[in-house]
Amino acid sequence: MASEIATRALAAFPAGISNGEFGLPPDALMAIERGEGARLWDSAGREYLDFSMGWGSALVGHARPEVVAAVVRQAPLGANFAHLNTAVLELAEEIRRVSPAARRLRFCASGTEATMYCQRLARAVTGKARILKFEGAYHGANEAGVTSLFPARNLDFPEPELTSAGTPSAAHELLVAPWNDLASTAAILRAHAGTLAGVIMEPLQRCTPPVPGFLEGVRALCTELGLVLIWDEVVTGFRLAYGGAQEYYGVVPDLVAYGKALGGGYPIGAFGGRADIMEWVSEHRIGRDDYVWMASTLGGNPISATAARATLGVLRQPGTYEHLHGLGARFREMLRETLARRQAIAQVIGDGPLAQVVFSDRPVTDYRSTARADKARGRRLMLGLFARGVFINPMGTKLYLSLAHDQATCAAFCDRLDDTLAEIG
């Protein structure tokens, strides 16, 4: 029987969800009241271990004291001026210091906007219409992000599959390649270089790491063919290293998009790149053919910028990335041990503070090897964990750790994982 909260939510929102994707059964709907560290409490007072962490946006933990204090200081001074302010200027200077790709920056309100603007810039500077993405990658809610996101038809590459209705232009403006397959990617790029503006990629795609040489190979191909290489660091930015995937993998793209963890839980988006490319958004060019429209009402607002500066201050503290990587590696090992005790045939993938369980007997290297997994069992697992007080997205399987997680929290998760595996068989 649906709760009073669920009844109200179902009347107000499609599927009872305010911001999409969770796909919870009506009897599991609830409302979160507060969060602290790596825990959440719903409106009925029930406590949850959080392994979603605001879809990865709360890397420093919920209500991190330094972030809260910074926002409290800024709030009485104004929330948004839709203009340059000292908070966002200082934030931009720090990002420029650690991101080789971001020689110039612009701010927006989300990662979706940031990746959209990167693609627009790539099309403008090359005069070409198409973008290549990798199958199964998510680049925000724009057309490229939701095309071939979870395709089921196994179309021949590079044909895109329209995952979402209402995106007809994607059929003509996108090409799709298999992740981690440099030979196939090279063949597609060479065959279509005359119509391609660039390549957009997550350097760590979802939870599937790049095989050795793949990122370097794509970088070299883009340089050779005159394509703009866009890195979607909305997830990897400041998570794999303070300098993000650029520091972690040692490869530099032409454009880079940020969001999620940068804001410490507050809404934020940013994109940057080579100075010559970023000059295309300069308003001094309005009326010329070499001008790209870009504006964001909430982009760079002082509340989000202040929260981001405080977040980066936390992430700069000694031991931050040793903790995140050490805990992530131990958590993935604990997951494997728990699955083995229950004789569950599964793969555990991920890197840094990220993990994913894939019910498959084969190694996972790309989207199609992930898609061969037992998705129905994965869904039962996630719903079972949710029912046991683990807050996750039952429509996905990515598990996010934060600075607020510790081995005790991970052990508690694995205890509940063990109980759920016993239940679902």
C-alpha positions as CSV (number, residue, x, y, z in Angstrom):
1,M,0.0,0.0,0.0
2,A,1.4,3.4,-1.0
3,S,2.3,5.8,1.8
4,E,0.8,9.3,2.1
5,I,4.0,10.7,0.6
6,A,3.9,8.2,-2.3
7,T,0.3,9.2,-3.0
8,R,1.1,12.8,-3.1
9,A,4.2,12.2,-5.2
10,L,2.4,10.1,-7.8
11,A,-0.2,12.9,-8.2
12,A,2.5,15.5,-8.7
13,F,5.2,13.7,-10.7
14,P,5.4,11.1,-13.5
15,A,6.2,7.8,-11.7
16,G,6.3,9.8,-8.5
17,I,9.8,11.1,-9.1
18,S,10.7,14.8,-9.1
19,N,13.9,14.6,-11.2
20,G,13.7,11.4,-13.1
21,E,15.1,7.9,-13.6
22,F,14.7,6.1,-10.3
23,G,11.7,4.0,-11.4
24,L,10.8,2.9,-7.9
25,P,7.7,0.8,-7.3
26,P,4.9,2.9,-5.7
27,D,5.2,1.1,-2.4
28,A,8.9,2.0,-2.2
29,L,8.5,5.7,-2.9
30,M,9.7,8.0,-0.1
31,A,11.0,11.5,0.4
32,I,14.4,12.4,1.7
33,E,14.4,14.9,4.6
34,R,18.1,15.3,5.3
35,G,21.6,14.0,4.7
36,E,24.8,14.0,6.6
37,G,28.1,12.4,5.6
38,A,27.3,9.1,3.9
39,R,23.8,8.7,5.3
40,L,20.3,9.9,4.5
41,W,17.0,10.0,6.5
42,D,13.6,10.0,4.9
43,S,10.5,11.8,6.1
44,A,9.5,8.8,8.2
45,G,12.8,8.9,10.0
46,R,14.3,5.8,8.4
47,E,18.1,5.9,7.9
48,Y,19.8,4.9,4.7
49,L,23.4,4.2,3.8
50,D,24.0,6.4,0.7
51,F,25.8,4.8,-2.2
52,S,24.4,7.3,-4.8
53,M,25.6,10.5,-3.2
54,G,23.5,12.7,-5.3
55,W,24.5,10.8,-8.4
56,G,28.1,11.5,-7.4
57,S,27.8,15.2,-6.8
58,A,28.4,14.9,-3.0
59,L,32.0,13.6,-3.3
60,V,32.9,15.4,0.0
61,G,29.8,14.0,1.7
62,H,26.4,15.5,2.5
63,A,26.4,18.7,4.5
64,R,30.2,18.8,4.6
65,P,30.9,21.5,7.3
66,E,33.4,23.5,5.3
67,V,30.9,23.7,2.4
68,V,28.0,24.6,4.6
69,A,29.9,27.3,6.4
70,A,31.0,28.9,3.1
71,V,27.4,28.9,1.7
72,V,26.1,30.4,4.9
73,R,28.6,33.2,4.7
74,Q,27.7,33.9,1.0
75,A,23.9,33.6,1.2
76,P,23.2,36.9,2.9
77,L,25.3,38.6,0.2
78,G,23.2,37.5,-2.7
79,A,22.4,34.3,-4.5
80,N,22.7,35.3,-8.1
81,F,23.9,38.3,-10.1
82,A,24.0,36.6,-13.6
83,H,27.4,38.3,-13.9
84,L,31.1,38.0,-13.2
85,N,31.7,37.8,-9.4
86,T,34.8,37.3,-7.3
87,A,33.8,33.8,-6.2
88,V,33.5,32.4,-9.7
89,L,36.7,34.2,-10.8
90,E,38.7,32.6,-8.1
91,L,37.1,29.2,-8.9
92,A,38.0,29.6,-12.6
93,E,41.6,30.5,-11.7
94,E,41.9,27.3,-9.6
95,I,40.4,25.1,-12.3
96,R,42.8,26.6,-14.9
97,R,45.7,25.8,-12.5
98,V,44.9,22.1,-12.4
99,S,43.3,21.4,-15.8
100,P,45.7,21.6,-18.8
101,A,42.7,21.6,-21.2
102,A,40.9,24.5,-19.6
103,R,42.8,27.6,-20.8
104,R,39.6,29.6,-20.9
105,L,36.3,28.8,-19.1
106,R,32.6,29.5,-19.1
107,F,30.2,28.5,-16.4
108,C,26.6,27.1,-16.7
109,A,24.2,25.3,-14.3
110,S,24.8,21.6,-15.1
111,G,27.0,19.0,-16.7
112,T,24.3,18.6,-19.4
113,E,24.7,22.2,-20.5
114,A,28.5,21.9,-20.3
115,T,28.7,18.9,-22.7
116,M,26.1,20.5,-25.0
117,Y,28.2,23.7,-25.3
118,C,31.3,21.7,-26.0
119,Q,29.6,19.9,-28.9
120,R,28.3,23.2,-30.3
121,L,31.8,24.6,-30.2
122,A,33.3,21.6,-31.9
123,R,30.7,21.9,-34.7
124,A,31.3,25.7,-35.1
125,V,35.1,25.7,-35.2
126,T,35.3,22.8,-37.7
127,G,32.3,23.7,-39.8
128,K,31.1,20.1,-39.6
129,A,27.9,18.7,-38.2
130,R,28.6,15.3,-36.7
131,I,29.9,14.1,-33.4
132,L,31.1,10.6,-32.6
133,K,30.3,9.2,-29.2
134,F,30.9,5.7,-27.7
135,E,28.1,3.3,-27.2
136,G,26.6,3.2,-23.7
137,A,28.1,6.6,-22.7
138,Y,26.0,9.2,-21.0
139,H,26.8,12.8,-21.7
140,G,23.9,14.5,-20.0
141,A,20.3,14.9,-21.1
142,N,21.2,16.5,-24.5
143,E,20.7,14.5,-27.7
144,A,24.2,13.0,-27.8
145,G,23.9,12.0,-24.1
146,V,20.8,10.0,-24.5
147,T,21.4,8.4,-27.9
148,S,22.7,4.8,-27.9
149,L,22.7,5.1,-24.1
150,F,21.2,1.7,-23.4
151,P,20.6,0.4,-26.9
152,A,19.1,-3.1,-27.4
153,R,19.2,-3.7,-31.2
154,N,23.0,-4.1,-31.6
155,L,23.0,-2.0,-34.8
156,D,26.1,-2.0,-36.9
157,F,28.6,0.7,-36.0
158,P,28.5,3.6,-36.5
159,E,24.7,3.8,-36.7
160,P,23.1,5.4,-33.6
161,E,20.1,4.0,-31.8
162,L,17.6,6.6,-30.5
163,T,17.2,5.6,-26.9
164,S,14.9,8.5,-26.2
165,A,11.9,9.7,-28.2
166,G,11.9,13.3,-29.4
167,T,15.6,13.2,-30.6
168,P,15.3,12.7,-34.3
169,S,18.2,15.0,-35.2
170,A,20.6,12.5,-33.4
171,A,20.0,10.0,-36.2
172,H,21.8,12.4,-38.6
173,E,24.3,14.2,-36.3
174,L,25.8,11.3,-34.3
175,L,28.0,8.4,-35.1
176,V,28.7,5.6,-32.5
177,A,31.8,3.5,-31.9
178,P,32.5,0.6,-29.5
179,W,34.3,1.7,-26.3
180,N,37.8,0.3,-25.9
181,D,38.1,-0.8,-29.5
182,L,40.7,1.5,-31.0
183,A,40.8,-0.3,-34.4
184,S,37.1,0.0,-35.0
185,T,37.1,3.6,-33.8
186,A,40.0,4.5,-36.1
187,A,38.2,3.0,-39.1
188,I,35.0,5.0,-38.4
189,L,36.9,8.2,-37.8
190,R,38.9,7.9,-41.0
191,A,35.9,6.9,-43.1
192,H,33.8,9.9,-41.8
193,A,36.5,12.5,-41.1
194,G,35.0,14.8,-43.8
195,T,31.7,15.2,-41.9
196,L,32.9,14.8,-38.3
197,A,33.5,17.8,-36.0
198,G,34.8,15.8,-33.0
199,V,34.7,13.0,-30.5
200,I,33.0,13.2,-27.1
201,M,34.0,10.6,-24.5
202,E,34.0,9.8,-20.8
203,P,37.7,8.9,-20.1
204,L,36.3,6.4,-17.6
205,Q,33.1,5.3,-19.3
206,R,30.5,4.7,-16.6
207,C,32.5,2.2,-14.5
208,T,34.4,0.6,-17.4
209,P,38.1,1.7,-17.4
210,P,39.9,2.4,-20.7
211,V,42.2,-0.4,-21.9
212,P,45.9,0.7,-22.1
213,G,46.5,2.9,-25.1
214,F,42.9,3.6,-25.9
215,L,42.7,7.2,-24.7
216,E,46.1,8.0,-26.2
217,G,45.0,6.4,-29.5
218,V,41.8,8.5,-29.7
219,R,43.8,11.6,-28.9
220,A,46.3,10.9,-31.7
221,L,43.6,10.2,-34.2
222,C,41.8,13.5,-33.4
223,T,45.0,15.4,-33.8
224,E,45.8,13.6,-37.1
225,L,42.3,14.1,-38.6
226,G,41.7,17.7,-37.3
227,L,38.9,16.6,-35.0
228,V,38.0,18.3,-31.6
229,L,38.4,15.9,-28.7
230,I,35.9,16.6,-25.9
231,W,36.3,14.9,-22.6
232,D,33.2,14.7,-20.5
233,E,34.7,15.0,-17.0
234,V,31.4,15.6,-15.3
235,V,32.0,12.3,-13.3
236,T,35.8,12.0,-13.4
237,G,36.6,15.6,-12.7
238,F,38.2,16.0,-9.2
239,R,37.2,12.4,-8.5
240,L,40.0,10.2,-9.9
241,A,42.6,12.9,-9.0
242,Y,42.5,16.6,-8.1
243,G,43.4,17.3,-11.8
244,G,40.7,14.8,-12.9
245,A,41.2,12.2,-15.6
246,Q,43.7,14.5,-17.4
247,E,46.0,14.1,-14.4
248,Y,45.1,10.5,-13.8
249,Y,45.6,9.2,-17.4
250,G,48.0,11.8,-18.7
251,V,46.0,12.8,-21.8
252,V,44.8,16.3,-22.6
253,P,41.6,16.9,-24.7
254,D,40.8,20.1,-26.6
255,L,37.6,20.8,-24.6
256,V,36.5,19.6,-21.2
257,A,33.2,19.6,-19.4
258,Y,32.7,19.6,-15.6
259,G,29.8,19.3,-13.1
260,K,28.8,17.0,-10.3
261,A,31.5,16.8,-7.7
262,L,32.8,20.2,-8.5
263,G,29.8,21.8,-6.7
264,G,30.0,19.8,-3.5
265,G,26.3,18.9,-4.0
266,Y,25.3,22.4,-5.3
267,P,24.2,22.8,-9.0
268,I,27.1,23.7,-11.2
269,G,28.5,23.2,-14.7
270,A,31.6,24.5,-16.4
271,F,33.4,23.9,-19.7
272,G,36.8,25.0,-20.9
273,G,39.3,24.4,-23.6
274,R,42.0,25.8,-25.8
275,A,41.9,29.6,-25.9
276,D,41.4,29.7,-29.7
277,I,38.3,27.5,-29.4
278,M,36.9,29.2,-26.4
279,E,37.2,32.6,-28.1
280,W,34.2,31.6,-30.3
281,V,31.9,32.4,-27.4
282,S,33.2,35.9,-27.0
283,E,30.3,38.4,-27.2
284,H,32.6,40.8,-29.1
285,R,32.0,38.4,-32.1
286,I,28.2,38.8,-32.2
287,G,27.0,39.2,-35.7
288,R,30.0,37.4,-37.2
289,D,30.1,33.9,-38.6
290,D,32.7,32.8,-36.0
291,Y,30.4,33.4,-32.9
292,V,28.8,30.7,-30.8
293,W,25.9,31.7,-28.6
294,M,26.4,30.9,-24.9
295,A,24.6,32.2,-21.9
296,S,23.4,30.8,-18.6
297,T,21.2,32.7,-16.1
298,L,22.6,30.7,-13.1
299,G,26.0,29.9,-14.5
300,G,28.7,30.9,-12.1
301,N,26.3,32.1,-9.4
302,P,28.2,33.0,-6.2
303,I,26.4,30.4,-4.1
304,S,27.5,27.5,-6.3
305,A,30.9,29.0,-6.9
306,T,31.5,29.5,-3.2
307,A,30.4,25.9,-2.5
308,A,32.8,24.7,-5.2
309,R,35.7,26.7,-3.9
310,A,35.1,25.2,-0.4
311,T,34.8,21.7,-2.0
312,L,38.1,22.1,-3.8
313,G,39.6,23.2,-0.5
314,V,38.5,19.9,1.1
315,L,39.7,17.9,-1.9
316,R,43.2,19.5,-1.6
317,Q,43.7,18.3,1.9
318,P,46.5,15.7,2.3
319,G,45.5,12.1,1.9
320,T,42.2,12.8,0.0
321,Y,42.9,10.7,-3.1
322,E,44.8,8.0,-1.2
323,H,41.7,7.6,0.9
324,L,39.3,7.5,-2.1
325,H,41.4,5.1,-4.2
326,G,42.3,2.9,-1.2
327,L,38.7,2.6,0.0
328,G,37.4,2.1,-3.6
329,A,39.9,-0.8,-4.2
330,R,39.0,-2.4,-0.8
331,F,35.2,-2.0,-1.5
332,R,35.5,-3.7,-4.9
333,E,37.4,-6.5,-3.2
334,M,34.7,-6.8,-0.5
335,L,32.0,-7.0,-3.2
336,R,33.9,-9.8,-4.9
337,E,34.3,-11.7,-1.7
338,T,30.6,-11.4,-0.9
339,L,29.5,-12.5,-4.3
340,A,31.9,-15.5,-4.2
341,R,30.5,-16.6,-0.8
342,R,27.1,-16.7,-2.4
343,Q,28.5,-18.4,-5.5
344,A,27.1,-15.5,-7.6
345,I,28.6,-15.3,-11.1
346,A,29.4,-11.7,-11.5
347,Q,32.0,-9.1,-12.4
348,V,33.0,-6.1,-10.2
349,I,34.3,-3.2,-12.2
350,G,35.2,0.4,-11.5
351,D,38.1,2.6,-10.5
352,G,38.8,5.1,-7.8
353,P,35.7,5.6,-5.6
354,L,33.4,3.9,-8.1
355,A,32.1,0.4,-8.4
356,Q,29.6,-1.7,-10.3
357,V,28.3,-5.3,-10.0
358,V,27.6,-6.9,-13.4
359,F,25.9,-10.4,-13.3
360,S,28.0,-11.9,-16.1
361,D,30.5,-14.8,-16.6
362,R,32.4,-12.8,-19.1
363,P,34.9,-9.9,-18.7
364,V,33.3,-6.4,-19.1
365,T,35.2,-4.1,-21.5
366,D,32.4,-2.2,-23.3
367,Y,28.7,-1.6,-23.4
368,R,27.8,-4.8,-25.2
369,S,29.6,-7.0,-22.8
370,T,27.8,-5.2,-20.0
371,A,24.5,-5.6,-21.8
372,R,24.9,-9.4,-21.9
373,A,24.6,-9.5,-18.1
374,D,21.5,-10.7,-16.3
375,K,19.8,-7.3,-16.0
376,A,16.6,-8.7,-14.3
377,R,18.8,-10.1,-11.5
378,G,20.6,-6.8,-11.3
379,R,17.3,-5.0,-10.9
380,R,16.2,-7.4,-8.1
381,L,19.5,-6.9,-6.4
382,M,19.2,-3.1,-6.4
383,L,15.6,-3.1,-5.2
384,G,16.5,-5.6,-2.5
385,L,19.3,-3.3,-1.3
386,F,17.0,-0.3,-1.4
387,A,14.5,-2.2,0.8
388,R,17.3,-2.9,3.3
389,G,18.1,0.7,3.7
390,V,20.8,1.3,1.0
391,F,20.0,4.4,-1.0
392,I,20.9,3.7,-4.6
393,N,19.3,4.2,-8.1
394,P,17.6,0.9,-8.8
395,M,17.6,1.7,-12.6
396,G,21.4,1.8,-12.6
397,T,24.2,-0.1,-10.9
398,K,26.9,2.5,-10.4
399,L,27.9,2.8,-6.7
400,Y,29.5,6.0,-5.6
401,L,31.8,6.4,-2.6
402,S,32.7,9.7,-1.0
403,L,35.1,11.1,1.6
404,A,32.4,10.4,4.2
405,H,32.5,6.6,3.5
406,D,34.7,4.3,5.5
407,Q,35.4,0.6,5.7
408,A,32.6,0.2,8.3
409,T,30.1,1.7,5.9
410,C,31.3,-0.5,3.1
411,A,31.1,-3.6,5.3
412,A,27.6,-2.7,6.3
413,F,26.7,-2.4,2.6
414,C,28.2,-5.9,2.0
415,D,26.2,-7.4,4.9
416,R,23.0,-6.1,3.2
417,L,24.3,-7.3,-0.1
418,D,24.8,-10.8,1.3
419,D,21.2,-10.8,2.7
420,T,19.9,-9.6,-0.6
421,L,21.8,-12.3,-2.6
422,A,20.4,-14.9,-0.3
423,E,16.9,-13.7,-1.0
424,I,17.1,-13.4,-4.8
425,G,19.1,-16.6,-5.3
